[in-house]
């Protein structure tokens, strides 16, 4: 009789272990799915940030061009500023030409 009782206790322990192991595997699979979702979200955010940075760079260039055009189109009162801006642009072009010649 004692043997029968011990087997029952061992079977209960084994059943409990199996149930907990199945639950652990289930939780592992859930976490893997959640992790894959986070990875996809991260990739989307990285792409979005790259697009935003490109747009910022374009807007900066547009702003610089607008500022240059505004400076050039001003009347005679801001001639000194216009000359300085044009000199800066000429130096930038000269640097670009020098780089191309290397």
Buried (B, 14 or more C-beta within 10 A) or exposed (E): EEEEEEEEEEEEEEEEEEEEEEEEEEEEEEEEEEEEEEEEEEEEEEEEEEEEEEEEEEEEEEEEEEEBEEBEEEEEEBEEEBEEBEEEBEEEEEEEEEEEEE
